[in-house]
Amino acid sequence: MSNYRIDFAREILGVPFTVGSVGIQRARDPERALRAAELRFARQHGVGDWRERADRAVIAEAGRP
């Protein structure tokens, strides 16, 4: 299992600005990490869907513990 960091960004005039970042510990694969981060980001910001606050989510493997 790997650790992942997912950065959420809002695009303004075509330029992405990071609005938040979520770290996921021990996900089986990048898709599961992304889904968990989307849910956590939405919960942290008090919205039903993460797309209300961000336009894109970019995932990066943070390495193994």
Secondary structure, DSSP 8 states (H G I E B T S, - for coil): -EEEEEEEEEEETTEEEEEEEEEEEEESSHHHHHHHHHHHHHHHHT-SSGGGT-SEEEEEEEE--
